[in-house]
Each structure stands twice: as C-alpha cells, then as structure tokens.
C-alpha cells in the first residue's frame, strides 16, 4: 500500500519546532483525504444519486432488480447490501420504479420484469476499499414466447458510480476492532519530514504516500518493509525560498485524484500533476477540509496559522471556506464522517500554540482530555462505526500516537488506542480504505512509516483494550 489525509480520499501539515522546551513533539497540520467534490452524505446515497443522474430517464413503469453482491472479501449480509442499493436507486428514479425484494441473475431478472416498461439491473461490487455499482436498463420483452424465440437485446442505457466504504456500508460487513489494531512498520530514507499525505492519485485502486521534507517532495508506496519512491522533486526545482519564512517551517500536503498539493512556509505552495512535471501556485498551505481542499494562512511572527481556511485558487476572492474552533493554531484536521444511517457529521480539530486541543462539530464541542497535545492531528473514522476518531501525537517526554473517539451523544472524548513512539511522531495521516476495506492511520515515526489498521472480525464479542500489535519492517 502506499498514504497520508484523510478520507476518503488524506493530508498532513506539520511544524518541526517545539513550542515549549519540555515538549517532545513537532507541530503538524493534518486533514482527512476524500475524493475531490465529495459530498456530506453516506456512500450508498452517493451511489444512488450519481447513478440516477447518469441514467437521465428510464421507461415507465420500471422494475429495479439487484444482482447478488460481488466482493473481494467476506460480506455476511451481501444480499441485503445489494438490495439496499437497488431500493435507493428506485427511490431516486421516482414513483414509476419499484424495487424487487430478492437478488437475481440477469436472465431471471428479465423474467421478473415481465411486461414492465423496462428492467433496471443493478450490479454492486466491493473491491479495493470501494463500493461500485453498475446499472443497465433493458427493454421489456412482451411475453414468455418472445423471450424464448428472440435473443434478449443489450441495454438501452448504462450508468456507473463509485464511492469509498463508510460506516453505512460497513454495517453489512465484518466489524473493525480498533483496540486490536495492527502496526506494520516500513523504513524510509527521507530526511527531516515535515508533512505527509495519502490517497490514490493515479486511479489504480491503491493508495500512494506523499512525504514532504525540507529538501523535496517524494511520492511512493510501501513495499517489502520499505517506502519505495516512485517520483520525487526537489524544492529547489519547484519554488524559490520564501522572502519571509516562518522561523520553524510549517508544511502541508493533500492527495486528490489527479493531483498532489504541497506547501511549505520556506518554499510556498503549489499543486503538482501526478508525474510531478507541471504545477500551479496555491494561495496558502494546503490542507483537507471537510468537503475539499482548503488553504491555511501562516502568520510568520506567530509561528502558526491565523484565521479560517480559504480557497486555494490564487485568483479567487478568498473568503473563509469553513469555521475553525480556534482563531490561531499550529495543527488542523477536518473530515465529514457518515454514520451507519448515511448521515454525515463534520468534525474540525485544531491545536492552539499552547498545546490545547480544540474541537468543533455542528452538534456541539466536547470537553477535550486534560493536558497538552502534540502537533500531529488526524480526524477519521478508523473503525468505520460512524463515530469519528481523533488521532494525535503525545506532547511530553514519552511520545506516542493516541486515538480517541467522539460519540455524538457524549461531551468527552473516549480513549481507544495508545501506541508508544519513542523515535517521535513527525506526521499523521489517514488513508481512505483500499485492499481489505479498512482505513489506515499513517504515522511517520523517526525513520519509519507506521501503518496502523483496525482488524476485521465477525461477531459481536467485545475486544480487549490494550496497545496495538506491532510487527517489524
């Protein structure tokens, strides 16, 4: 696998300096990676909406029939999931469409459609962390004799839609147990990493990791226990040094399909093509907002970011794109987390220069755990239960990655995972689901990249609390 947020669909921003002499962690800004243009809705609603829009119009009346689910992993309630997608699509088509109550192969589905105006055949698949649906519209065959005598024709309309797995889809699949997370470690050769990001930039179904250091930007994947660089560009070739740099650099990165956005207060900010050949300037340090990329405005005199995120396009009127829980901060992360019913909740986390963690959501702000936090942050749903997780580095002599959950009906964060990191946490990022369907938390720890992944398990047995399992590179 190859991430850093964030996501979908992740990103990171980080500052090297300690704000206090006793602080052990470096400063970072991180955000969840989701696909460009993602909406605040569940994956199944996105599938139905996009597929219905692509169909434009279907003959009336229509019968919507779901094919049995195809999946690259065990899905205990696969038929229920396929039927759910078909029912949502029928609702989007309108009153002229009705959804059949059982899955069927195409030949059987055509017989089920009978004298209806059309058969809408919905094939749903789970593969490499995506849920995909293919919709074909077939004309009806008047009677059984015609079906026997005439070879069935092809579809008269076609649609396709895809989305990343989320809590709603996960409710039909094996449970992910965060307390039993595994840690896979891989060596990297990048010096002085400032930020990380993760996502599928080239559309091949696998995530790439981007590491931003003071000297260069590197994109690659984890292979055989090492971070293997596929493409890299030196900052000296991308951008001149900033006229007024922050004393200790702030940096950020966002991976989106077809682009890699990076920035440093030493070098400026730009959006790169996947081959790192062409680039365009950005208005601030890039970060992932709840529904797309945003840019943060550094204040060199304060050594932090100042004010709300703005649009990254240099030529646009840069009004605030979203609210933040603190007016000045040195770490930031945001994500739209969908629950098991498909309802999305926007979560924003920011660390004040004092080390205090501030959180914001539409339904209120919780009481953050006491004490100072490190400058690495990531917001994601790491176990896909619809409850957002806040991952943060520890601030103190014993560095670590700590993960908390924020229930919508609770005021306090709930500790979920503690992973000691003696070499220091330099960046955090959340990869969108890929092979196996589970999101991944990426931590750059010293000269290693750690991939922290919740483990899938069938059944409802309670998981024991404790440290994540670790294995070597």
ZAMARGU-4260 file (C-alpha; in steps of 0.2 Angstrom, whole numbers, plus 5000, padded with zeros to 4 digits):
<rodrens>
0) 5000/5000/5000 | 5006/5017/4998 | 4995/5035/5011 | 4994/5051/5021 | 4975/5063/5025
5) 4961/5060/5026 | 4946/5051/5020 | 4941/5046/5008 | 4951/5051/4999 | 4971/5061/5017
10) 4983/5075/5021 | 4995/5082/5033 | 5003/5098/5039 | 5017/5099/5052 | 5029/5111/5060
15) 5046/5105/5067 | 5049/5116/5082 | 5043/5113/5100 | 5033/5127/5107 | 5039/5124/5124
20) 5056/5117/5130 | 5049/5102/5138 | 5038/5097/5123 | 5043/5082/5114 | 5033/5083/5098
25) 5034/5093/5082 | 5020/5104/5075 | 5009/5097/5061 | 4993/5100/5052 | 4983/5085/5045
30) 4967/5083/5036 | 4956/5068/5030 | 4958/5063/5012 | 4942/5061/5002 | 4939/5062/4984
35) 4938/5079/4976 | 4920/5085/4976 | 4914/5073/4989 | 4898/5077/4997 | 4892/5077/5015
40) 4882/5061/5013 | 4884/5042/5015 | 4892/5031/5002 | 4875/5022/4997 | 4866/5039/4995
45) 4881/5045/4984 | 4880/5029/4973 | 4861/5030/4970 | 4861/5049/4967 | 4876/5048/4954
50) 4869/5033/4945 | 4851/5040/4944 | 4858/5056/4937 | 4868/5047/4924 | 4853/5037/4918
55) 4843/5053/4915 | 4827/5045/4911 | 4820/5027/4911 | 4804/5020/4903 | 4789/5019/4915
60) 4785/5008/4924 | 4802/5000/4928 | 4807/4986/4939 | 4823/4988/4948 | 4832/4971/4952
65) 4848/4969/4961 | 4862/4956/4956 | 4870/4946/4970 | 4884/4956/4978 | 4902/4953/4971
70) 4916/4957/4984 | 4934/4954/4986 | 4931/4949/5005 | 4918/4941/5015 | 4902/4951/5017
75) 4890/4942/5028 | 4875/4952/5023 | 4879/4954/5005 | 4862/4952/4998 | 4855/4964/5010
80) 4868/4977/5004 | 4864/4974/4986 | 4845/4976/4989 | 4848/4992/4999 | 4857/5000/4984
85) 4843/4995/4972 | 4830/5002/4984 | 4839/5018/4985 | 4841/5019/4966 | 4822/5015/4963
90) 4818/5029/4975 | 4829/5041/4965 | 4821/5036/4949 | 4804/5040/4955 | 4787/5033/4958
95) 4787/5024/4941 | 4800/5012/4948 | 4798/4998/4960 | 4812/4988/4968 | 4811/4969/4968
100) 4814/4961/4985 | 4826/4947/4981 | 4843/4947/4971 | 4843/4938/4954 | 4854/4934/4940
105) 4851/4944/4924 | 4841/4930/4915 | 4829/4928/4930 | 4828/4947/4932 | 4822/4949/4914
110) 4808/4937/4918 | 4804/4946/4934 | 4802/4962/4924 | 4789/4954/4913 | 4778/4967/4905
115) 4785/4982/4914 | 4792/4996/4904 | 4810/4992/4907 | 4821/4982/4918 | 4834/4992/4928
120) 4848/4979/4933 | 4859/4984/4947 | 4876/4976/4950 | 4885/4981/4966 | 4903/4976/4970
125) 4915/4979/4984 | 4933/4980/4978 | 4949/4988/4985 | 4940/4999/4998 | 4927/5005/4985
130) 4909/5001/4983 | 4904/5002/4965 | 4888/5000/4956 | 4884/4997/4938 | 4867/5000/4931
135) 4860/4993/4915 | 4842/4997/4908 | 4835/4983/4897 | 4818/4985/4887 | 4805/4973/4892
140) 4800/4958/4882 | 4781/4957/4879 | 4778/4939/4884 | 4787/4922/4888 | 4786/4916/4870
145) 4795/4931/4864 | 4808/4928/4877 | 4811/4911/4870 | 4810/4915/4852 | 4820/4931/4852
150) 4838/4933/4859 | 4837/4946/4873 | 4844/4963/4867 | 4858/4973/4875 | 4855/4988/4887
155) 4847/5004/4881 | 4855/5014/4895 | 4870/5012/4906 | 4877/5021/4922 | 4891/5018/4934
160) 4895/5026/4951 | 4908/5023/4965 | 4912/5028/4982 | 4923/5024/4997 | 4917/5012/5010
165) 4910/5020/5026 | 4900/5016/5041 | 4884/5013/5032 | 4892/5000/5021 | 4902/4993/5035
170) 4886/4989/5044 | 4884/4975/5032 | 4902/4969/5034 | 4913/4961/5047 | 4916/4973/5062
175) 4933/4983/5063 | 4941/4982/5080 | 4952/4997/5084 | 4958/4990/5101 | 4965/4976/5091
180) 4974/4987/5078 | 4990/4980/5070 | 5005/4991/5066 | 5016/4987/5051 | 5032/4997/5050
185) 5042/5001/5035 | 5059/5011/5033 | 5060/5027/5024 | 5075/5037/5018 | 5068/5055/5018
190) 5077/5067/5030 | 5068/5080/5041 | 5050/5075/5036 | 5038/5090/5038 | 5021/5083/5032
195) 5013/5068/5024 | 4998/5064/5014 | 4989/5048/5007 | 4977/5044/4993 | 4975/5036/4976
200) 4982/5050/4964 | 4984/5039/4949 | 4967/5030/4950 | 4974/5012/4950 | 4964/5007/4966
205) 4979/5008/4978 | 4985/5022/4989 | 5001/5032/4987 | 5010/5041/5001 | 5017/5058/4999
210) 5031/5064/5011 | 5036/5082/5012 | 5053/5086/5019 | 5063/5102/5019 | 5073/5096/5003
215) 5060/5088/4992 | 5043/5080/4989 | 5043/5061/4987 | 5028/5050/4982 | 5029/5031/4983
220) 5022/5015/4991 | 5026/5004/5005 | 5034/4988/4998 | 5043/4974/5007 | 5045/4984/5023
225) 5052/5000/5014 | 5045/5016/5007 | 5049/5015/4989 | 5049/5031/4980 | 5041/5032/4963
230) 5043/5050/4960 | 5052/5064/4968 | 5055/5083/4965 | 5067/5094/4974 | 5060/5110/4982
235) 5074/5120/4973 | 5067/5114/4956 | 5049/5118/4962 | 5049/5135/4970 | 5062/5148/4977
240) 5064/5151/4995 | 5051/5162/5004 | 5055/5180/5007 | 5048/5180/5025 | 5049/5162/5031
245) 5042/5156/5047 | 5056/5153/5060 | 5052/5134/5060 | 5044/5128/5044 | 5025/5124/5043
250) 5021/5112/5029 | 5006/5103/5021 | 5001/5090/5008 | 4984/5084/5001 | 4982/5070/4988
255) 4967/5070/4977 | 4964/5060/4961 | 4975/5068/4948 | 4985/5080/4959 | 4996/5082/4973
260) 4996/5098/4983 | 5010/5103/4994 | 5016/5118/5003 | 5030/5124/5015 | 5032/5141/5023
265) 5050/5140/5017 | 5045/5137/4999 | 5027/5142/4995 | 5013/5131/4989 | 5008/5123/4973
270) 4998/5109/4965 | 5008/5095/4956 | 5002/5084/4942 | 5004/5065/4946 | 5020/5065/4936
275) 5027/5080/4946 | 5030/5089/4929 | 5018/5103/4929 | 5012/5114/4944 | 5001/5128/4948
280) 5003/5140/4963 | 4991/5139/4978 | 4986/5153/4990 | 4992/5146/5006 | 4997/5130/5014
285) 4986/5116/5008 | 4975/5105/5019 | 4960/5094/5018 | 4944/5102/5023 | 4928/5093/5026
290) 4922/5093/5008 | 4938/5098/4998 | 4955/5106/4999 | 4957/5122/5008 | 4972/5133/5011
295) 4979/5140/5028 | 4987/5157/5030 | 5003/5156/5041 | 5007/5171/5052 | 5027/5171/5052
300) 5028/5182/5068 | 5017/5170/5077 | 5024/5154/5070 | 5006/5147/5067 | 4991/5148/5056
305) 4980/5163/5058 | 4961/5164/5054 | 4949/5152/5045 | 4954/5142/5029 | 4952/5150/5012
310) 4950/5144/4994 | 4967/5139/4987 | 4965/5147/4970 | 4976/5162/4969 | 4964/5172/4958
315) 4948/5170/4968 | 4941/5180/4982 | 4947/5172/4997 | 4933/5172/5009 | 4933/5159/5023
320) 4929/5142/5017 | 4924/5134/5034 | 4924/5139/5053 | 4938/5133/5065 | 4937/5131/5084
325) 4952/5142/5087 | 4957/5159/5079 | 4976/5154/5079 | 4983/5136/5078 | 4998/5126/5073
330) 4989/5110/5069 | 4972/5107/5060 | 4962/5092/5053 | 4944/5091/5047 | 4933/5077/5040
335) 4915/5073/5036 | 4911/5057/5045 | 4895/5047/5039 | 4886/5036/5052 | 4878/5020/5049
340) 4862/5028/5043 | 4872/5038/5030 | 4870/5055/5039 | 4886/5065/5039 | 4894/5075/5053
345) 4908/5087/5050 | 4922/5087/5063 | 4936/5100/5064 | 4951/5098/5076 | 4964/5112/5079
350) 4978/5113/5091 | 4982/5130/5099 | 5000/5135/5101 | 4998/5132/5119 | 4995/5114/5116
355) 4977/5114/5120 | 4966/5104/5108 | 4950/5112/5101 | 4936/5103/5093 | 4921/5108/5083
360) 4905/5100/5076 | 4888/5106/5071 | 4881/5097/5086 | 4892/5105/5099 | 4910/5104/5106
365) 4916/5091/5118 | 4927/5093/5133 | 4944/5088/5127 | 4956/5077/5138 | 4966/5087/5150
370) 4984/5091/5146 | 4994/5097/5131 | 4993/5088/5114 | 5007/5086/5101 | 5006/5095/5085
375) 5001/5080/5074 | 4982/5078/5071 | 4971/5067/5060 | 4952/5066/5060 | 4945/5050/5053
380) 4933/5035/5056 | 4946/5022/5058 | 4934/5008/5063 | 4920/5013/5051 | 4907/5013/5065
385) 4901/5031/5061 | 4909/5038/5077 | 4924/5050/5072 | 4941/5046/5079 | 4954/5060/5084
390) 4972/5054/5082 | 4985/5065/5090 | 5003/5064/5095 | 5008/5065/5113 | 5016/5081/5120
395) 5029/5076/5133 | 5045/5066/5136 | 5036/5050/5131 | 5030/5052/5113 | 5016/5041/5107
400) 5001/5040/5095 | 4984/5042/5104 | 4967/5039/5097 | 4951/5045/5104 | 4933/5043/5099
405) 4920/5056/5100 | 4902/5049/5102 | 4889/5061/5096 | 4879/5059/5112 | 4894/5062/5123
410) 4903/5078/5129 | 4920/5069/5132 | 4932/5060/5120 | 4934/5042/5124 | 4952/5034/5124
415) 4954/5020/5111 | 4972/5016/5107 | 4989/5021/5113 | 5004/5017/5103 | 5021/5022/5111
420) 5033/5030/5098 | 5050/5033/5106 | 5058/5040/5090 | 5045/5054/5089 | 5030/5057/5078
425) 5033/5068/5064 | 5017/5067/5054 | 5000/5059/5055 | 4988/5055/5040 | 4973/5044/5037
430) 4972/5034/5021 | 4955/5030/5014 | 4950/5012/5013 | 4959/5001/4999 | 4963/4982/4999
435) 4954/4974/5013 | 4942/4988/5015 | 4949/4996/5031 | 4956/5014/5033 | 4974/5016/5038
440) 4982/5028/5050 | 4999/5033/5044 | 5012/5039/5057 | 5029/5045/5052 | 5040/5040/5067
445) 5058/5044/5066 | 5065/5034/5051 | 5049/5023/5049 | 5032/5024/5042 | 5019/5015/5053
450) 5003/5009/5045 | 4990/5007/5059 | 4975/4997/5054 | 4960/4991/5064 | 4957/4972/5062
455) 4941/4965/5055 | 4932/4952/5065 | 4915/4943/5063 | 4903/4943/5078 | 4900/4955/5092
460) 4912/4949/5105 | 4920/4963/5115 | 4938/4967/5111 | 4951/4968/5125 | 4958/4985/5127
465) 4977/4987/5125 | 4991/4993/5114 | 4991/4989/5096 | 5000/4974/5089 | 5017/4978/5081
470) 5027/4969/5068 | 5044/4973/5061 | 5048/4981/5044
</rodrens>
